[in-house]
Amino acid sequence: MKIIYISIFLLCSIVYSQSSGTVSYSFHTVNILEDAKKPQTKDFAKKNIDIANQQVFNLTFNKTKTQFVQIESLTPVSDFDQKLGNVARAGFTSHDIFSDFANGRQVEIMSDGTLVESKNEDLKWEITADTKEIGGYLCYKAILKVPFTNRYGESKVKEAIAYFAPSLPFSLGPKKFYGLPGLILELIESHKTFVVSKIKLSDQELEIDFPKGKTISKEDYEKRLESSMGGVILSKKREKDKNSQSNAIPKKALLN
């Protein structure tokens, strides 16, 4: 493991003349609701997954800022298709995210247009010895434990897997993932994958403009979301508890 860290450090100490760039990522996921009992649920999930799998995102960066935004389609879409696209982004891909590393702040444009501001986190990656080649670049595998809240309101932890290229010494990646000694070329979260499709570096400083408007904190937005979804979460938790009780072995059976 020490050899890996030393080699990565040496590669990242190289000073690139390019201080800006744009990295394009394609997206792929599978239909996790394939076995849904209700046909309308299955059809709705498939439609959203089809939309998500067509979405492409650009990570644009300069010396201090980044923006991770969806590339808008040149083909006009209806309001209904636009809403489906927003649902697909909320459920599968990503909102538009802007990061200012010099000031340690991040702004995310949510599906409802709310600007949510938060601090850049110190991500605790575990770099492994596993490697693979992506687009001609040797990439190392890194793992990150990500805490989240499930649909029952329970606190859980999932893994995010990143493959980063030390030969591209930009500590950046898709969505809110960064902090590795090399550009993330592939990101895997459960059944969802972002993979690089194009890299364009520039020796000119690219402009990155943060969205203008009133922002709210991540904590305040989550409280607002919890209050609006509280009844739904509580209902699902009760449903889970009920199913758990119905599947439990009766006490009489234990005595026999």
PyMOL commands that set and color helices and strands:
alter all, ss='L'
color gray80, all
select helices_A, chain A and resi 2-12+39-52+79-91+218-247+251-255
alter helices_A, ss='H'
color red, helices_A
select strands_A, chain A and resi 20-29+56-61+65-70+96-100+105-109+115-119+126-134+137-149+155-165+183-189+192-202+215-217
alter strands_A, ss='S'
color yellow, strands_A
deselect
rebuild
show_as cartoon
